[in-house]
Amino acid sequence: MKLMKILKISAYTTIIAAGIFMIVKGCMEKRKKDTKEKMILIAKQLNTDIKNTERKTSPKYHKKNQEKYDEMWGKESSCN
């Protein structure tokens, strides 16, 4: 009789422990996936920022801005 009760208790405990373990494992995998997606988004944003910086420092961009400046202030303007 006591052996059956002990076996039942240990079986229930094992089932509950396995359930908890599966829930925790699922949460860990979800967190890992979320972290990976965040890192990908950060990498894409950094890549975009680098491309924008390269574009803004290019000679073509500088020439375009210089033309706008010259139109607004004239070629001979100075800050003195």
PDB file of N, CA, C and O in Angstrom:
ATOM      1  N   MET A   1       0.813  -1.183   0.000  1.00  0.00           N
ATOM      2  CA  MET A   1       0.000   0.000   0.000  1.00  0.00           C
ATOM      3  C   MET A   1       0.871   1.267   0.000  1.00  0.00           C
ATOM      4  O   MET A   1       0.684   2.147  -0.840  1.00  0.00           O
ATOM      5  N   LYS A   2       1.814   1.357   0.935  1.00  0.00           N
ATOM      6  CA  LYS A   2       2.669   2.529   1.023  1.00  0.00           C
ATOM      7  C   LYS A   2       3.526   2.673  -0.231  1.00  0.00           C
ATOM      8  O   LYS A   2       3.792   3.785  -0.688  1.00  0.00           O
ATOM      9  N   LEU A   3       3.948   1.554  -0.775  1.00  0.00           N
ATOM     10  CA  LEU A   3       4.769   1.582  -1.975  1.00  0.00           C
ATOM     11  C   LEU A   3       3.984   2.192  -3.141  1.00  0.00           C
ATOM     12  O   LEU A   3       4.547   2.958  -3.924  1.00  0.00           O
ATOM     13  N   MET A   4       2.714   1.869  -3.265  1.00  0.00           N
ATOM     14  CA  MET A   4       1.876   2.422  -4.333  1.00  0.00           C
ATOM     15  C   MET A   4       1.729   3.935  -4.166  1.00  0.00           C
ATOM     16  O   MET A   4       1.789   4.679  -5.145  1.00  0.00           O
ATOM     17  N   LYS A   5       1.538   4.388  -2.925  1.00  0.00           N
ATOM     18  CA  LYS A   5       1.411   5.828  -2.681  1.00  0.00           C
ATOM     19  C   LYS A   5       2.710   6.549  -3.042  1.00  0.00           C
ATOM     20  O   LYS A   5       2.693   7.622  -3.645  1.00  0.00           O
ATOM     21  N   ILE A   6       3.821   5.947  -2.667  1.00  0.00           N
ATOM     22  CA  ILE A   6       5.130   6.543  -2.969  1.00  0.00           C
ATOM     23  C   ILE A   6       5.341   6.600  -4.477  1.00  0.00           C
ATOM     24  O   ILE A   6       5.830   7.598  -5.008  1.00  0.00           O
ATOM     25  N   LEU A   7       4.970   5.521  -5.163  1.00  0.00           N
ATOM     26  CA  LEU A   7       5.131   5.502  -6.619  1.00  0.00           C
ATOM     27  C   LEU A   7       4.232   6.543  -7.293  1.00  0.00           C
ATOM     28  O   LEU A   7       4.649   7.214  -8.237  1.00  0.00           O
ATOM     29  N   LYS A   8       2.995   6.671  -6.801  1.00  0.00           N
ATOM     30  CA  LYS A   8       2.090   7.665  -7.369  1.00  0.00           C
ATOM     31  C   LYS A   8       2.633   9.077  -7.153  1.00  0.00           C
ATOM     32  O   LYS A   8       2.632   9.894  -8.073  1.00  0.00           O
ATOM     33  N   ILE A   9       3.092   9.356  -5.947  1.00  0.00           N
ATOM     34  CA  ILE A   9       3.630  10.674  -5.635  1.00  0.00           C
ATOM     35  C   ILE A   9       4.852  10.967  -6.498  1.00  0.00           C
ATOM     36  O   ILE A   9       4.989  12.067  -7.033  1.00  0.00           O
ATOM     37  N   SER A  10       5.731   9.992  -6.632  1.00  0.00           N
ATOM     38  CA  SER A  10       6.926  10.210  -7.455  1.00  0.00           C
ATOM     39  C   SER A  10       6.552  10.368  -8.930  1.00  0.00           C
ATOM     40  O   SER A  10       7.189  11.145  -9.641  1.00  0.00           O
ATOM     41  N   ALA A  11       5.536   9.650  -9.401  1.00  0.00           N
ATOM     42  CA  ALA A  11       5.098   9.796 -10.789  1.00  0.00           C
ATOM     43  C   ALA A  11       4.517  11.193 -11.022  1.00  0.00           C
ATOM     44  O   ALA A  11       4.847  11.849 -12.009  1.00  0.00           O
ATOM     45  N   TYR A  12       3.650  11.643 -10.106  1.00  0.00           N
ATOM     46  CA  TYR A  12       3.072  12.983 -10.238  1.00  0.00           C
ATOM     47  C   TYR A  12       4.158  14.058 -10.183  1.00  0.00           C
ATOM     48  O   TYR A  12       4.138  15.016 -10.956  1.00  0.00           O
ATOM     49  N   THR A  13       5.089  13.890  -9.273  1.00  0.00           N
ATOM     50  CA  THR A  13       6.180  14.853  -9.144  1.00  0.00           C
ATOM     51  C   THR A  13       7.014  14.896 -10.423  1.00  0.00           C
ATOM     52  O   THR A  13       7.406  15.971 -10.877  1.00  0.00           O
ATOM     53  N   THR A  14       7.279  13.742 -10.994  1.00  0.00           N
ATOM     54  CA  THR A  14       8.053  13.667 -12.234  1.00  0.00           C
ATOM     55  C   THR A  14       7.312  14.350 -13.373  1.00  0.00           C
ATOM     56  O   THR A  14       7.915  15.081 -14.159  1.00  0.00           O
ATOM     57  N   ILE A  15       6.006  14.114 -13.465  1.00  0.00           N
ATOM     58  CA  ILE A  15       5.204  14.727 -14.530  1.00  0.00           C
ATOM     59  C   ILE A  15       5.184  16.249 -14.375  1.00  0.00           C
ATOM     60  O   ILE A  15       5.333  16.979 -15.355  1.00  0.00           O
ATOM     61  N   ILE A  16       5.001  16.718 -13.157  1.00  0.00           N
ATOM     62  CA  ILE A  16       4.991  18.163 -12.902  1.00  0.00           C
ATOM     63  C   ILE A  16       6.360  18.770 -13.214  1.00  0.00           C
ATOM     64  O   ILE A  16       6.448  19.829 -13.834  1.00  0.00           O
ATOM     65  N   ALA A  17       7.411  18.104 -12.788  1.00  0.00           N
ATOM     66  CA  ALA A  17       8.768  18.601 -13.045  1.00  0.00           C
ATOM     67  C   ALA A  17       9.043  18.651 -14.546  1.00  0.00           C
ATOM     68  O   ALA A  17       9.644  19.608 -15.033  1.00  0.00           O
ATOM     69  N   ALA A  18       8.608  17.625 -15.284  1.00  0.00           N
ATOM     70  CA  ALA A  18       8.808  17.615 -16.733  1.00  0.00           C
ATOM     71  C   ALA A  18       8.034  18.762 -17.391  1.00  0.00           C
ATOM     72  O   ALA A  18       8.535  19.408 -18.312  1.00  0.00           O
ATOM     73  N   GLY A  19       6.826  19.006 -16.917  1.00  0.00           N
ATOM     74  CA  GLY A  19       6.031  20.115 -17.453  1.00  0.00           C
ATOM     75  C   GLY A  19       6.696  21.450 -17.216  1.00  0.00           C
ATOM     76  O   GLY A  19       6.773  22.285 -18.117  1.00  0.00           O
ATOM     77  N   ILE A  20       7.179  21.650 -16.000  1.00  0.00           N
ATOM     78  CA  ILE A  20       7.868  22.901 -15.671  1.00  0.00           C
ATOM     79  C   ILE A  20       9.124  23.051 -16.524  1.00  0.00           C
ATOM     80  O   ILE A  20       9.415  24.134 -17.030  1.00  0.00           O
ATOM     81  N   PHE A  21       9.859  21.963 -16.678  1.00  0.00           N
ATOM     82  CA  PHE A  21      11.079  21.988 -17.485  1.00  0.00           C
ATOM     83  C   PHE A  21      10.759  22.369 -18.928  1.00  0.00           C
ATOM     84  O   PHE A  21      11.489  23.160 -19.527  1.00  0.00           O
ATOM     85  N   MET A  22       9.695  21.830 -19.494  1.00  0.00           N
ATOM     86  CA  MET A  22       9.324  22.142 -20.875  1.00  0.00           C
ATOM     87  C   MET A  22       8.911  23.607 -21.013  1.00  0.00           C
ATOM     88  O   MET A  22       9.237  24.251 -22.010  1.00  0.00           O
ATOM     89  N   ILE A  23       8.196  24.133 -20.021  1.00  0.00           N
ATOM     90  CA  ILE A  23       7.790  25.542 -20.059  1.00  0.00           C
ATOM     91  C   ILE A  23       9.017  26.446 -20.012  1.00  0.00           C
ATOM     92  O   ILE A  23       9.128  27.398 -20.785  1.00  0.00           O
ATOM     93  N   VAL A  24       9.931  26.141 -19.103  1.00  0.00           N
ATOM     94  CA  VAL A  24      11.152  26.941 -18.980  1.00  0.00           C
ATOM     95  C   VAL A  24      11.974  26.855 -20.261  1.00  0.00           C
ATOM     96  O   VAL A  24      12.496  27.865 -20.733  1.00  0.00           O
ATOM     97  N   LYS A  25      12.089  25.680 -20.814  1.00  0.00           N
ATOM     98  CA  LYS A  25      12.854  25.486 -22.046  1.00  0.00           C
ATOM     99  C   LYS A  25      12.225  26.283 -23.187  1.00  0.00           C
ATOM    100  O   LYS A  25      12.934  26.904 -23.978  1.00  0.00           O
ATOM    101  N   GLY A  26      10.907  26.266 -23.271  1.00  0.00           N
ATOM    102  CA  GLY A  26      10.214  27.030 -24.311  1.00  0.00           C
ATOM    103  C   GLY A  26      10.448  28.523 -24.163  1.00  0.00           C
ATOM    104  O   GLY A  26      10.659  29.226 -25.151  1.00  0.00           O
ATOM    105  N   CYS A  27      10.410  29.007 -22.931  1.00  0.00           N
ATOM    106  CA  CYS A  27      10.659  30.433 -22.682  1.00  0.00           C
ATOM    107  C   CYS A  27      12.088  30.808 -23.051  1.00  0.00           C
ATOM    108  O   CYS A  27      12.324  31.882 -23.606  1.00  0.00           O
ATOM    109  N   MET A  28      13.031  29.944 -22.751  1.00  0.00           N
ATOM    110  CA  MET A  28      14.432  30.216 -23.067  1.00  0.00           C
ATOM    111  C   MET A  28      14.627  30.278 -24.577  1.00  0.00           C
ATOM    112  O   MET A  28      15.343  31.150 -25.068  1.00  0.00           O
ATOM    113  N   GLU A  29      14.003  29.366 -25.319  1.00  0.00           N
ATOM    114  CA  GLU A  29      14.127  29.367 -26.770  1.00  0.00           C
ATOM    115  C   GLU A  29      13.494  30.615 -27.362  1.00  0.00           C
ATOM    116  O   GLU A  29      14.034  31.198 -28.302  1.00  0.00           O
ATOM    117  N   LYS A  30      12.352  31.032 -26.820  1.00  0.00           N
ATOM    118  CA  LYS A  30      11.690  32.243 -27.302  1.00  0.00           C
ATOM    119  C   LYS A  30      12.572  33.453 -27.039  1.00  0.00           C
ATOM    120  O   LYS A  30      12.717  34.318 -27.902  1.00  0.00           O
ATOM    121  N   ARG A  31      13.157  33.515 -25.859  1.00  0.00           N
ATOM    122  CA  ARG A  31      14.044  34.630 -25.524  1.00  0.00           C
ATOM    123  C   ARG A  31      15.248  34.664 -26.454  1.00  0.00           C
ATOM    124  O   ARG A  31      15.673  35.731 -26.897  1.00  0.00           O
ATOM    125  N   LYS A  32      15.795  33.479 -26.749  1.00  0.00           N
ATOM    126  CA  LYS A  32      16.948  33.394 -27.639  1.00  0.00           C
ATOM    127  C   LYS A  32      16.568  33.885 -29.040  1.00  0.00           C
ATOM    128  O   LYS A  32      17.336  34.597 -29.687  1.00  0.00           O
ATOM    129  N   LYS A  33      15.373  33.494 -29.499  1.00  0.00           N
ATOM    130  CA  LYS A  33      14.902  33.908 -30.820  1.00  0.00           C
ATOM    131  C   LYS A  33      14.677  35.420 -30.850  1.00  0.00           C
ATOM    132  O   LYS A  33      15.058  36.083 -31.814  1.00  0.00           O
ATOM    133  N   ASP A  34      14.060  35.968 -29.796  1.00  0.00           N
ATOM    134  CA  ASP A  34      13.819  37.413 -29.720  1.00  0.00           C
ATOM    135  C   ASP A  34      15.139  38.182 -29.723  1.00  0.00           C
ATOM    136  O   ASP A  34      15.269  39.207 -30.394  1.00  0.00           O
ATOM    137  N   THR A  35      16.107  37.683 -28.975  1.00  0.00           N
ATOM    138  CA  THR A  35      17.417  38.334 -28.916  1.00  0.00           C
ATOM    139  C   THR A  35      18.074  38.329 -30.290  1.00  0.00           C
ATOM    140  O   THR A  35      18.664  39.326 -30.708  1.00  0.00           O
ATOM    141  N   LYS A  36      17.969  37.205 -30.986  1.00  0.00           N
ATOM    142  CA  LYS A  36      18.559  37.097 -32.321  1.00  0.00           C
ATOM    143  C   LYS A  36      17.897  38.092 -33.276  1.00  0.00           C
ATOM    144  O   LYS A  36      18.583  38.740 -34.066  1.00  0.00           O
ATOM    145  N   GLU A  37      16.581  38.215 -33.207  1.00  0.00           N
ATOM    146  CA  GLU A  37      15.871  39.158 -34.070  1.00  0.00           C
ATOM    147  C   GLU A  37      16.264  40.600 -33.752  1.00  0.00           C
ATOM    148  O   GLU A  37      16.414  41.421 -34.657  1.00  0.00           O
ATOM    149  N   LYS A  38      16.429  40.905 -32.461  1.00  0.00           N
ATOM    150  CA  LYS A  38      16.854  42.252 -32.074  1.00  0.00           C
ATOM    151  C   LYS A  38      18.252  42.551 -32.612  1.00  0.00           C
ATOM    152  O   LYS A  38      18.512  43.650 -33.102  1.00  0.00           O
ATOM    153  N   MET A  39      19.147  41.568 -32.517  1.00  0.00           N
ATOM    154  CA  MET A  39      20.510  41.762 -33.009  1.00  0.00           C
ATOM    155  C   MET A  39      20.516  41.987 -34.520  1.00  0.00           C
ATOM    156  O   MET A  39      21.290  42.802 -35.022  1.00  0.00           O
ATOM    157  N   ILE A  40      19.665  41.275 -35.239  1.00  0.00           N
ATOM    158  CA  ILE A  40      19.563  41.457 -36.693  1.00  0.00           C
ATOM    159  C   ILE A  40      19.066  42.866 -37.008  1.00  0.00           C
ATOM    160  O   ILE A  40      19.588  43.519 -37.911  1.00  0.00           O
ATOM    161  N   LEU A  41      18.057  43.339 -36.269  1.00  0.00           N
ATOM    162  CA  LEU A  41      17.553  44.696 -36.491  1.00  0.00           C
ATOM    163  C   LEU A  41      18.617  45.745 -36.208  1.00  0.00           C
ATOM    164  O   LEU A  41      18.749  46.720 -36.948  1.00  0.00           O
ATOM    165  N   ILE A  42      19.376  45.543 -35.133  1.00  0.00           N
ATOM    166  CA  ILE A  42      20.452  46.477 -34.797  1.00  0.00           C
ATOM    167  C   ILE A  42      21.507  46.490 -35.897  1.00  0.00           C
ATOM    168  O   ILE A  42      21.990  47.550 -36.294  1.00  0.00           O
ATOM    169  N   ALA A  43      21.861  45.304 -36.386  1.00  0.00           N
ATOM    170  CA  ALA A  43      22.861  45.210 -37.453  1.00  0.00           C
ATOM    171  C   ALA A  43      22.366  45.907 -38.726  1.00  0.00           C
ATOM    172  O   ALA A  43      23.137  46.594 -39.396  1.00  0.00           O
ATOM    173  N   LYS A  44      21.093  45.733 -39.056  1.00  0.00           N
ATOM    174  CA  LYS A  44      20.541  46.402 -40.242  1.00  0.00           C
ATOM    175  C   LYS A  44      20.579  47.915 -40.074  1.00  0.00           C
ATOM    176  O   LYS A  44      20.913  48.641 -41.010  1.00  0.00           O
ATOM    177  N   GLN A  45      20.233  48.392 -38.870  1.00  0.00           N
ATOM    178  CA  GLN A  45      20.252  49.837 -38.627  1.00  0.00           C
ATOM    179  C   GLN A  45      21.669  50.388 -38.719  1.00  0.00           C
ATOM    180  O   GLN A  45      21.888  51.456 -39.292  1.00  0.00           O
ATOM    181  N   LEU A  46      22.635  49.658 -38.155  1.00  0.00           N
ATOM    182  CA  LEU A  46      24.033  50.093 -38.248  1.00  0.00           C
ATOM    183  C   LEU A  46      24.491  50.140 -39.703  1.00  0.00           C
ATOM    184  O   LEU A  46      25.175  51.078 -40.115  1.00  0.00           O
ATOM    185  N   ASN A  47      24.111  49.125 -40.475  1.00  0.00           N
ATOM    186  CA  ASN A  47      24.478  49.076 -41.880  1.00  0.00           C
ATOM    187  C   ASN A  47      23.890  50.271 -42.628  1.00  0.00           C
ATOM    188  O   ASN A  47      24.563  50.883 -43.457  1.00  0.00           O
ATOM    189  N   THR A  48      22.632  50.600 -42.331  1.00  0.00           N
ATOM    190  CA  THR A  48      21.982  51.749 -42.957  1.00  0.00           C
ATOM    191  C   THR A  48      22.686  53.040 -42.558  1.00  0.00           C
ATOM    192  O   THR A  48      22.908  53.912 -43.399  1.00  0.00           O
ATOM    193  N   ASP A  49      23.038  53.168 -41.287  1.00  0.00           N
ATOM    194  CA  ASP A  49      23.742  54.365 -40.819  1.00  0.00           C
ATOM    195  C   ASP A  49      25.095  54.520 -41.512  1.00  0.00           C
ATOM    196  O   ASP A  49      25.484  55.623 -41.894  1.00  0.00           O
ATOM    197  N   ILE A  50      25.797  53.416 -41.666  1.00  0.00           N
ATOM    198  CA  ILE A  50      27.103  53.457 -42.342  1.00  0.00           C
ATOM    199  C   ILE A  50      26.934  53.890 -43.792  1.00  0.00           C
ATOM    200  O   ILE A  50      27.693  54.723 -44.287  1.00  0.00           O
ATOM    201  N   LYS A  51      25.941  53.325 -44.471  1.00  0.00           N
ATOM    202  CA  LYS A  51      25.703  53.695 -45.874  1.00  0.00           C
ATOM    203  C   LYS A  51      25.347  55.175 -45.989  1.00  0.00           C
ATOM    204  O   LYS A  51      25.819  55.863 -46.894  1.00  0.00           O
ATOM    205  N   ASN A  52      24.501  55.670 -45.054  1.00  0.00           N
ATOM    206  CA  ASN A  52      24.131  57.084 -45.093  1.00  0.00           C
ATOM    207  C   ASN A  52      25.342  57.979 -44.843  1.00  0.00           C
ATOM    208  O   ASN A  52      25.493  59.022 -45.478  1.00  0.00           O
ATOM    209  N   THR A  53      26.198  57.568 -43.920  1.00  0.00           N
ATOM    210  CA  THR A  53      27.401  58.347 -43.629  1.00  0.00           C
ATOM    211  C   THR A  53      28.324  58.371 -44.838  1.00  0.00           C
ATOM    212  O   THR A  53      28.874  59.417 -45.183  1.00  0.00           O
ATOM    213  N   GLU A  54      28.493  57.215 -45.482  1.00  0.00           N
ATOM    214  CA  GLU A  54      29.338  57.152 -46.677  1.00  0.00           C
ATOM    215  C   GLU A  54      28.762  58.029 -47.785  1.00  0.00           C
ATOM    216  O   GLU A  54      29.498  58.710 -48.498  1.00  0.00           O
ATOM    217  N   ARG A  55      27.450  58.005 -47.917  1.00  0.00           N
ATOM    218  CA  ARG A  55      26.792  58.801 -48.948  1.00  0.00           C
ATOM    219  C   ARG A  55      26.978  60.291 -48.667  1.00  0.00           C
ATOM    220  O   ARG A  55      27.266  61.067 -49.578  1.00  0.00           O
ATOM    221  N   LYS A  56      26.812  60.687 -47.407  1.00  0.00           N
ATOM    222  CA  LYS A  56      26.894  62.098 -47.049  1.00  0.00           C
ATOM    223  C   LYS A  56      28.316  62.637 -47.119  1.00  0.00           C
ATOM    224  O   LYS A  56      28.507  63.847 -47.248  1.00  0.00           O
ATOM    225  N   THR A  57      29.300  61.780 -47.038  1.00  0.00           N
ATOM    226  CA  THR A  57      30.683  62.246 -47.114  1.00  0.00           C
ATOM    227  C   THR A  57      31.260  62.067 -48.509  1.00  0.00           C
ATOM    228  O   THR A  57      32.443  62.329 -48.724  1.00  0.00           O
ATOM    229  N   SER A  58      30.453  61.630 -49.449  1.00  0.00           N
ATOM    230  CA  SER A  58      30.949  61.421 -50.807  1.00  0.00           C
ATOM    231  C   SER A  58      31.147  62.767 -51.499  1.00  0.00           C
ATOM    232  O   SER A  58      30.481  63.744 -51.154  1.00  0.00           O
ATOM    233  N   PRO A  59      32.043  62.826 -52.457  1.00  0.00           N
ATOM    234  CA  PRO A  59      32.280  64.074 -53.197  1.00  0.00           C
ATOM    235  C   PRO A  59      31.019  64.575 -53.915  1.00  0.00           C
ATOM    236  O   PRO A  59      30.783  65.779 -54.005  1.00  0.00           O
ATOM    237  N   LYS A  60      30.225  63.644 -54.419  1.00  0.00           N
ATOM    238  CA  LYS A  60      29.001  64.021 -55.121  1.00  0.00           C
ATOM    239  C   LYS A  60      28.051  64.755 -54.172  1.00  0.00           C
ATOM    240  O   LYS A  60      27.479  65.782 -54.535  1.00  0.00           O
ATOM    241  N   TYR A  61      27.889  64.237 -52.983  1.00  0.00           N
ATOM    242  CA  TYR A  61      27.016  64.861 -51.988  1.00  0.00           C
ATOM    243  C   TYR A  61      27.560  66.234 -51.595  1.00  0.00           C
ATOM    244  O   TYR A  61      26.803  67.196 -51.463  1.00  0.00           O
ATOM    245  N   HIS A  62      28.862  66.314 -51.413  1.00  0.00           N
ATOM    246  CA  HIS A  62      29.489  67.579 -51.032  1.00  0.00           C
ATOM    247  C   HIS A  62      29.282  68.622 -52.130  1.00  0.00           C
ATOM    248  O   HIS A  62      28.965  69.776 -51.841  1.00  0.00           O
ATOM    249  N   LYS A  63      29.459  68.222 -53.376  1.00  0.00           N
ATOM    250  CA  LYS A  63      29.292  69.136 -54.511  1.00  0.00           C
ATOM    251  C   LYS A  63      27.845  69.640 -54.568  1.00  0.00           C
ATOM    252  O   LYS A  63      27.597  70.822 -54.802  1.00  0.00           O
ATOM    253  N   LYS A  64      26.910  68.734 -54.353  1.00  0.00           N
ATOM    254  CA  LYS A  64      25.490  69.092 -54.369  1.00  0.00           C
ATOM    255  C   LYS A  64      25.188  70.118 -53.275  1.00  0.00           C
ATOM    256  O   LYS A  64      24.498  71.106 -53.527  1.00  0.00           O
ATOM    257  N   ASN A  65      25.695  69.893 -52.076  1.00  0.00           N
ATOM    258  CA  ASN A  65      25.493  70.843 -50.977  1.00  0.00           C
ATOM    259  C   ASN A  65      26.183  72.175 -51.247  1.00  0.00           C
ATOM    260  O   ASN A  65      25.657  73.237 -50.916  1.00  0.00           O
ATOM    261  N   GLN A  66      27.358  72.105 -51.849  1.00  0.00           N
ATOM    262  CA  GLN A  66      28.085  73.337 -52.166  1.00  0.00           C
ATOM    263  C   GLN A  66      27.305  74.174 -53.166  1.00  0.00           C
ATOM    264  O   GLN A  66      27.272  75.400 -53.059  1.00  0.00           O
ATOM    265  N   GLU A  67      26.677  73.521 -54.138  1.00  0.00           N
ATOM    266  CA  GLU A  67      25.864  74.236 -55.119  1.00  0.00           C
ATOM    267  C   GLU A  67      24.671  74.910 -54.441  1.00  0.00           C
ATOM    268  O   GLU A  67      24.350  76.054 -54.761  1.00  0.00           O
ATOM    269  N   LYS A  68      24.021  74.230 -53.523  1.00  0.00           N
ATOM    270  CA  LYS A  68      22.903  74.825 -52.782  1.00  0.00           C
ATOM    271  C   LYS A  68      23.386  76.038 -51.971  1.00  0.00           C
ATOM    272  O   LYS A  68      22.731  77.079 -51.947  1.00  0.00           O
ATOM    273  N   TYR A  69      24.527  75.889 -51.317  1.00  0.00           N
ATOM    274  CA  TYR A  69      25.091  76.965 -50.509  1.00  0.00           C
ATOM    275  C   TYR A  69      25.414  78.165 -51.388  1.00  0.00           C
ATOM    276  O   TYR A  69      25.122  79.307 -51.031  1.00  0.00           O
ATOM    277  N   ASP A  70      26.017  77.898 -52.537  1.00  0.00           N
ATOM    278  CA  ASP A  70      26.370  78.979 -53.455  1.00  0.00           C
ATOM    279  C   ASP A  70      25.129  79.700 -53.970  1.00  0.00           C
ATOM    280  O   ASP A  70      25.148  80.919 -54.139  1.00  0.00           O
ATOM    281  N   GLU A  71      24.062  78.965 -54.218  1.00  0.00           N
ATOM    282  CA  GLU A  71      22.813  79.586 -54.675  1.00  0.00           C
ATOM    283  C   GLU A  71      22.240  80.498 -53.588  1.00  0.00           C
ATOM    284  O   GLU A  71      21.751  81.590 -53.875  1.00  0.00           O
ATOM    285  N   MET A  72      22.307  80.039 -52.347  1.00  0.00           N
ATOM    286  CA  MET A  72      21.722  80.818 -51.255  1.00  0.00           C
ATOM    287  C   MET A  72      22.583  82.038 -50.906  1.00  0.00           C
ATOM    288  O   MET A  72      22.048  83.130 -50.712  1.00  0.00           O
ATOM    289  N   TRP A  73      23.886  81.870 -50.825  1.00  0.00           N
ATOM    290  CA  TRP A  73      24.747  82.906 -50.282  1.00  0.00           C
ATOM    291  C   TRP A  73      25.703  83.539 -51.307  1.00  0.00           C
ATOM    292  O   TRP A  73      26.371  84.531 -51.013  1.00  0.00           O
ATOM    293  N   GLY A  74      25.757  82.977 -52.463  1.00  0.00           N
ATOM    294  CA  GLY A  74      26.677  83.499 -53.468  1.00  0.00           C
ATOM    295  C   GLY A  74      28.046  82.862 -53.317  1.00  0.00           C
ATOM    296  O   GLY A  74      28.420  82.415 -52.232  1.00  0.00           O
ATOM    297  N   LYS A  75      28.777  82.825 -54.393  1.00  0.00           N
ATOM    298  CA  LYS A  75      30.078  82.140 -54.381  1.00  0.00           C
ATOM    299  C   LYS A  75      31.138  82.892 -53.579  1.00  0.00           C
ATOM    300  O   LYS A  75      32.078  82.281 -53.070  1.00  0.00           O
ATOM    301  N   GLU A  76      30.999  84.181 -53.467  1.00  0.00           N
ATOM    302  CA  GLU A  76      32.030  84.989 -52.793  1.00  0.00           C
ATOM    303  C   GLU A  76      31.692  85.319 -51.343  1.00  0.00           C
ATOM    304  O   GLU A  76      32.355  86.159 -50.735  1.00  0.00           O
ATOM    305  N   SER A  77      30.688  84.683 -50.786  1.00  0.00           N
ATOM    306  CA  SER A  77      30.311  85.019 -49.401  1.00  0.00           C
ATOM    307  C   SER A  77      31.325  84.456 -48.425  1.00  0.00           C
ATOM    308  O   SER A  77      31.969  83.439 -48.687  1.00  0.00           O
ATOM    309  N   SER A  78      31.454  85.131 -47.303  1.00  0.00           N
ATOM    310  CA  SER A  78      32.344  84.660 -46.250  1.00  0.00           C
ATOM    311  C   SER A  78      31.738  85.003 -44.895  1.00  0.00           C
ATOM    312  O   SER A  78      30.806  85.803 -44.805  1.00  0.00           O
ATOM    313  N   CYS A  79      32.264  84.403 -43.866  1.00  0.00           N
ATOM    314  CA  CYS A  79      31.741  84.606 -42.518  1.00  0.00           C
ATOM    315  C   CYS A  79      32.532  85.668 -41.759  1.00  0.00           C
ATOM    316  O   CYS A  79      32.257  85.882 -40.579  1.00  0.00           O
ATOM    317  N   ASN A  80      33.488  86.333 -42.371  1.00  0.00           N
ATOM    318  CA  ASN A  80      34.336  87.306 -41.667  1.00  0.00           C
ATOM    319  C   ASN A  80      33.562  88.537 -41.334  1.00  0.00           C
ATOM    320  O   ASN A  80      34.107  89.468 -40.741  1.00  0.00           O
TER     321      ASN A  80
END
